[in-house]
């Protein structure tokens, strides 16, 4: 909600200074967020909640942050 407040406060000022460039700014932010989601969030469709620890532990980035005891049901073999 804080960032929504900030956007609401600065949108008109940014629009006056950046003109149509403001919409390029927001398009760039959407592109950055899309890339972040695509590369850093693993696919979890159809995975039961009991297996989520294993999904995160097998991910190339997040495996460094998930402790070994978070994986339930045996050891992790990659």
C-alpha positions in Angstrom: 0.0 0.0 0.0 2.9 2.3 0.6 4.2 2.0 -2.9 0.7 2.6 -4.3 0.5 5.7 -2.2 3.9 6.9 -3.7 2.7 6.2 -7.2 -0.5 8.1 -6.6 1.5 11.1 -5.2 4.1 11.3 -7.9 2.2 10.1 -11.0 1.1 13.6 -12.1 4.4 15.2 -11.4 6.2 12.4 -13.4 3.6 12.7 -16.2 4.3 16.5 -16.5 8.1 16.0 -16.6 8.4 12.7 -18.6 5.2 13.1 -20.8 4.7 9.8 -22.7 8.1 8.5 -21.3 6.2 7.7 -18.1 4.4 4.9 -19.8 7.7 3.6 -21.1 8.9 3.7 -17.5 6.0 1.6 -16.3 6.4 -0.8 -19.3 10.0 -1.2 -18.4 9.0 -2.0 -14.8 6.6 -4.6 -16.0 9.3 -6.2 -18.2 11.7 -6.4 -15.3 9.0 -8.0 -13.1 8.2 -10.5 -15.8 11.8 -11.5 -16.2 12.2 -11.8 -12.4 9.1 -14.1 -12.2 10.2 -16.2 -15.2 13.7 -16.9 -13.9 13.4 -16.9 -10.2 10.0 -18.6 -9.4 9.8 -22.3 -10.1 6.7 -23.9 -11.6 4.5 -25.2 -8.8 1.3 -26.2 -10.7 0.2 -29.7 -9.6 2.8 -29.9 -6.9 1.3 -30.9 -3.5 2.1 -28.6 -0.6 4.2 -31.4 1.1 6.6 -31.3 -1.9 7.1 -27.5 -2.0 10.3 -27.7 0.1 11.8 -30.0 -2.4 10.8 -27.8 -5.3 12.5 -24.8 -3.8 15.5 -26.9 -2.8 16.0 -28.1 -6.4 15.8 -24.6 -7.9 19.1 -23.2 -9.2 18.9 -20.0 -7.2 16.8 -20.7 -4.1 18.6 -23.9 -3.2 21.3 -21.8 -1.5 18.7 -20.3 0.9 16.6 -23.3 1.8 18.0 -25.3 4.7 18.4 -29.1 4.3 15.9 -29.8 7.2 13.2 -27.9 5.2 12.9 -30.8 2.8 10.5 -33.5 4.1 10.7 -37.1 3.0 14.2 -38.1 2.4 17.4 -36.6 1.1 17.7 -34.4 -1.9 19.6 -36.0 -4.8 20.3 -33.7 -7.8 
